[in-house]
Amino acid sequence: MNDSVVELHNLRPGLTIGEDIYVNTHFPIVKKDTDLTIEHIEVLRVFNVKKVKVIELNRVNSVQIEVENSRHEELNAQNLVSNEGHVPIPLQTSYLEAVNKFKKEYVKWKAGTKLDIANVRAFIVPLLKQIDGSETNLIFLSDFFDTNDYLYHHSIAVGLIAFSIGRKLNFSLGESLQLGLAGTLIDSGMAKIESSINVKSTVLSEMEYSEVKKHPIYSYQMVKDSPLIRTEMKLAILQHHERLDGSGYPRGDKQKNVLLHSQILALADVYHAMTSDRYYRSKESPFKVLQFLREEEFGKFDINLIDTLYHVIGKLSLGTEVKLSNGIKGVVIFIHQDAPFRPIVKLYDNESTLDLTKQRDITINTIF
């Protein structure tokens, strides 16, 4: 169908957004081509968006749309009947609020204020608990980005990913919360790095890169005296750029000398960095990054942790609807045991099938 402008109260799950939606931000709160869910509509409501452009109905089962519409109407009724009734805050909204709060803390560190972990815990722990026990996958993190505010998004995203990996590995809630807190603080030491280096759009000089490589040490120094974060988490912050093969920094630790917590933070850090737009390069799709980490970075990361991250981001299964890097949508109809990130997809546009193990230039961009 052609582009049309739809008022907020007429939006329904299954509609596809026709343009990036900005609300006094450098990044879109909802991106173009997003297939709307109830959570997206609630985000728009929270940001007081009145109208949006939509372009087409997503090809999903009509029964599913009716169920989503029913849930949407229930939420609408709760909002209209009473301001006192509790309506759950969408995860994306909580995420953006945490990013903004982290930014305020970081600005204070940049100005020389001592890092107060209690302040960070106050907004990151509720966010981590919000996703605990839910079936929410974190693939949406690659849709929230702003090159100017990358560091703040990255810190919150790493915390979420690390926490979720911990829970998938059956860590206790307390240990996982500590891991999420540590993930949020891995780059706090960047506040000690010259700002011009952080925003440089070209390749860093050898001297500049050497300075950046000091940030794990600075981060560790900023948290080492706090009783609010465990000793092993402090070491994990120091080690989050170490690699199992000894190729990392700042100390070149390897194998058993790299704590499991450190490996989790390292994997979360690299995954989110590669799936985010930066000044010097465009982002890669989540599944392409997972494949790269598993194959091209073999020996640097534990394969079992990569597989766990796969479950956190959004494990593919038969019937999963996907959007490919060429913009075409389809549904997964077969998963290769030795190449789970490259399934066979039945395409919606012409009903043909595409085996991604044979079509290497096409990858899965997202699931919906």
C-alpha positions in Angstrom: 0.0 0.0 0.0 1.1 3.6 -0.5 2.6 5.7 2.3 0.0 7.2 4.6 0.0 9.2 7.9 -1.7 7.4 10.7 -2.6 9.0 14.1 -1.3 7.2 17.2 -4.6 5.9 18.4 -5.1 4.2 15.0 -1.8 2.4 15.0 -1.9 -1.4 15.2 0.7 -4.1 15.4 1.8 -5.3 12.0 2.0 -1.8 10.4 5.4 -0.9 9.0 7.0 2.5 9.8 7.8 4.6 6.7 10.4 6.9 8.1 12.8 7.3 11.0 11.0 8.9 14.0 13.0 11.5 16.0 11.9 13.2 19.1 14.6 15.9 20.0 17.2 13.1 19.7 20.2 12.4 17.5 18.9 8.9 17.0 15.5 7.6 16.0 13.3 6.2 18.8 11.8 3.9 16.1 13.5 3.3 12.8 12.1 3.2 9.2 10.9 -0.2 8.1 10.2 -1.3 11.7 7.2 -3.6 11.9 5.2 -2.2 14.8 4.6 -4.2 18.0 2.7 -3.2 21.1 6.0 -2.2 22.7 6.9 0.2 19.8 3.5 1.8 20.0 3.9 2.4 23.8 7.3 4.0 23.1 5.6 6.4 20.7 3.0 7.1 23.3 5.6 7.8 26.0 7.4 10.3 23.7 4.1 11.9 22.9 4.2 11.2 19.1 0.9 12.1 17.5 1.2 10.8 14.0 3.5 8.5 12.0 4.0 7.5 8.4 3.4 3.9 7.6 4.0 2.1 4.3 2.7 -1.5 4.4 1.2 -4.3 6.4 3.6 -6.9 7.6 2.9 -10.4 6.3 2.0 -12.1 9.5 -0.8 -14.5 10.4 -4.1 -12.6 10.7 -5.0 -14.4 13.9 -1.7 -13.2 15.4 -2.6 -9.6 14.4 -6.0 -9.9 16.0 -4.4 -11.1 19.3 -1.9 -8.2 19.2 -4.8 -5.8 18.5 -6.7 -7.1 21.4 -3.7 -6.7 23.7 -3.2 -3.2 22.3 -6.8 -2.3 23.1 -6.4 -3.5 26.6 -3.4 -1.2 27.1 -5.3 1.7 25.6 -8.2 1.1 28.0 -5.9 1.0 31.0 -4.4 4.3 29.9 -7.8 6.0 29.3 -9.7 4.6 32.3 -7.3 5.6 35.1 -4.0 7.4 35.5 -3.5 5.4 38.7 -3.5 2.0 36.9 0.0 0.5 36.3 1.0 0.0 32.7 4.4 -1.7 32.3 7.1 0.5 30.8 8.3 -0.9 27.5 11.9 -2.2 27.6 13.0 0.2 24.8 11.7 3.2 26.8 13.5 2.0 30.0 16.7 1.4 27.9 16.7 5.0 26.5 16.1 6.4 30.0 19.1 4.5 31.3 21.2 5.7 28.4 20.4 9.3 29.2 21.1 8.8 32.9 24.4 7.1 32.1 25.4 10.1 29.9 24.8 12.5 32.9 27.0 10.4 35.1 29.7 10.2 32.4 29.8 13.9 31.9 30.4 14.3 35.6 33.3 11.8 35.4 34.7 13.7 32.5 34.7 16.9 34.6 36.7 15.1 37.3 33.9 13.9 39.7 34.6 10.5 41.3 32.6 7.6 40.0 29.7 6.8 42.3 28.6 3.2 41.6 25.5 3.7 43.7 24.2 6.2 41.2 24.8 3.7 38.3 23.2 0.8 40.2 20.1 3.0 40.8 19.2 2.9 37.1 20.9 -0.2 35.7 19.7 -2.7 38.2 15.9 -2.0 37.6 16.6 -2.3 33.8 18.3 -5.6 34.3 15.5 -6.9 36.5 13.0 -5.8 33.8 14.4 -8.4 31.4 15.0 -11.1 33.9 12.9 -14.2 33.3 11.3 -12.7 30.2 11.6 -14.1 26.7 12.7 -10.8 25.3 15.7 -11.1 22.9 18.2 -8.3 22.7 18.5 -8.0 18.9 16.7 -4.6 19.2 19.9 -3.1 20.6 21.4 -2.7 17.2 18.4 -0.5 16.2 19.2 2.1 18.8 22.3 4.1 17.9 23.7 7.5 17.5 27.4 8.0 16.6 27.6 11.0 18.8 26.2 9.1 21.9 27.6 5.7 21.0 29.6 5.3 24.2 26.5 5.8 26.4 24.4 3.3 24.3 27.3 0.9 24.3 27.7 0.9 28.1 24.1 0.2 28.8 23.9 -2.4 26.0 27.0 -4.3 27.2 25.4 -4.4 30.7 22.2 -5.9 29.3 24.0 -8.4 27.2 26.4 -9.5 29.9 23.6 -9.9 32.4 21.5 -12.0 30.0 24.5 -14.3 29.2 25.0 -14.8 32.9 21.4 -15.8 33.4 21.5 -18.2 30.4 24.5 -19.8 32.0 22.5 -20.2 35.2 24.4 -17.6 37.3 22.4 -16.5 40.3 20.5 -13.3 40.0 23.0 -11.5 42.3 26.0 -12.6 40.3 24.3 -11.7 37.0 23.4 -8.2 38.3 27.0 -7.7 39.3 28.0 -8.8 35.8 25.6 -6.4 34.3 26.9 -3.6 36.5 30.5 -4.4 35.5 29.5 -4.4 31.8 28.0 -1.0 32.2 31.2 0.3 33.7 33.8 -1.2 31.3 34.3 2.0 29.4 34.0 4.4 32.3 37.8 5.0 32.0 37.2 6.5 28.5 36.3 9.6 30.5 40.1 9.9 31.2 40.9 9.8 27.4 41.1 13.0 25.3 37.7 13.7 23.8 39.1 14.4 20.4 40.3 10.8 20.2 36.8 9.4 21.1 35.1 11.2 18.3 37.8 10.9 15.6 36.3 9.7 12.3 39.6 8.5 10.8 42.0 5.7 11.8 43.7 6.4 15.1 47.5 7.1 15.1 49.7 4.7 16.9 50.0 7.1 19.8 46.3 7.7 20.0 45.5 4.0 19.9 48.1 3.4 22.7 46.2 6.0 24.8 42.8 4.3 24.1 44.3 1.0 25.2 44.8 2.4 28.7 41.0 2.8 29.3 40.6 -0.7 30.9 43.2 0.4 33.5 41.5 3.7 34.0 38.1 1.9 34.4 39.6 -0.4 37.0 41.1 2.4 38.9 37.8 4.2 39.0 36.0 1.2 40.6 38.7 -0.6 42.6 37.9 1.0 45.9 34.1 0.6 45.8 32.5 -2.0 48.1 29.5 -2.1 45.8 31.1 -4.3 43.1 32.8 -7.6 43.7 36.6 -8.1 43.3 36.2 -10.6 40.4 34.0 -8.1 38.6 36.6 -5.4 39.1 39.2 -7.7 37.5 36.7 -8.5 34.7 36.5 -4.8 33.9 40.3 -4.7 33.7 40.4 -7.8 31.5 37.5 -7.0 29.1 39.9 -6.5 26.2 42.0 -9.6 26.9 41.6 -12.6 24.5 42.0 -16.4 25.1 44.8 -16.5 22.6 46.8 -13.8 24.4 46.3 -11.2 21.7 44.4 -8.7 23.9 45.4 -5.9 26.3 46.5 -4.4 28.6 48.4 -7.4 30.0 48.1 -10.0 27.2 46.5 -12.5 29.6 45.3 -15.8 28.0 43.5 -19.0 28.5 42.8 -19.8 32.2 44.2 -16.5 33.2 41.2 -14.7 31.6 38.3 -15.0 34.0 35.0 -16.3 32.7 33.4 -13.0 33.7 36.0 -11.2 31.7 35.3 -13.4 28.7 31.6 -12.6 28.9 32.2 -8.8 29.1 34.7 -9.1 26.2 32.1 -10.9 24.0 29.3 -8.5 24.9 31.6 -5.5 24.2 32.8 -6.7 20.7 29.3 -7.9 19.6 27.6 -4.6 20.4 30.5 -2.5 18.9 30.3 -4.4 15.6 26.5 -4.1 15.4 26.6 -0.4 16.0 27.3 2.5 13.6 30.6 4.3 14.3 32.3 7.4 12.9 34.6 5.2 10.9 32.4 2.3 9.7 28.9 1.1 9.3 27.3 -1.5 11.5 27.1 -5.2 10.6 24.0 -7.4 11.1 23.8 -9.3 14.4 23.9 -12.7 12.7 26.8 -11.8 10.5 28.8 -10.7 13.6 28.0 -13.9 15.4 29.3 -15.9 12.4 32.4 -13.7 12.3 33.1 -14.2 16.0 32.6 -18.0 15.6 34.7 -18.4 12.5 37.1 -15.5 11.8 37.9 -14.9 15.5 38.3 -18.5 16.4 40.5 -19.0 19.4 39.9 -15.6 20.9 36.4 -16.3 22.3 34.9 -19.4 23.9 32.6 -21.1 21.4 30.1 -22.0 24.1 29.8 -18.3 25.1 29.2 -17.3 21.5 26.4 -19.9 21.3 25.0 -18.5 24.5 25.0 -15.0 23.1 23.1 -16.4 20.0 20.3 -17.5 22.4 20.4 -14.0 24.0 20.2 -12.1 20.8 17.5 -14.1 19.2 17.9 -17.8 18.3 16.5 -18.8 14.9 14.0 -21.6 14.8 11.7 -23.0 12.1 9.0 -20.4 11.4 11.1 -17.4 12.5 10.3 -14.5 10.3 13.4 -12.6 9.1 14.5 -9.6 7.1 17.5 -10.1 5.0 20.4 -7.7 4.2 18.9 -7.2 0.7 15.6 -5.9 2.3 13.6 -9.0 1.4 11.5 -10.6 4.1 10.9 -14.3 4.6 10.5 -17.2 7.0 13.1 -19.8 8.2 12.2 -23.3 6.9 15.5 -25.2 7.6 18.5 -24.7 9.9 21.9 -26.2 9.1 23.3 -27.8 12.2 26.9 -26.7 11.3 25.8 -23.2 10.1 22.9 -22.1 12.3 23.3 -18.4 11.4 22.7 -19.3 7.7 19.4 -21.1 7.3 17.3 -21.7 4.3 14.7 -19.0 4.0 11.4 -19.0 2.1 11.0 -15.5 0.6 7.7 -13.7 0.8 8.0 -11.7 -2.4 8.1 -14.7 -4.8 7.7 -17.8 -2.6 11.2 -19.0 -3.7 13.8 -20.4 -1.3 17.2 -19.0 -0.5 20.0 -21.1 1.1 22.2 -18.6 2.9 25.1 -21.1 3.1 25.3 -20.8 -0.7 24.4 -17.1 -1.0 27.3 -15.8 1.2 26.8 -12.1 0.3 23.3 -12.1 1.9 22.8 -12.3 5.7 19.9 -12.0 8.1 19.6 -8.4 9.3 16.9 -8.9 11.9 14.0 -11.1 13.1 10.5 -10.0 13.7 
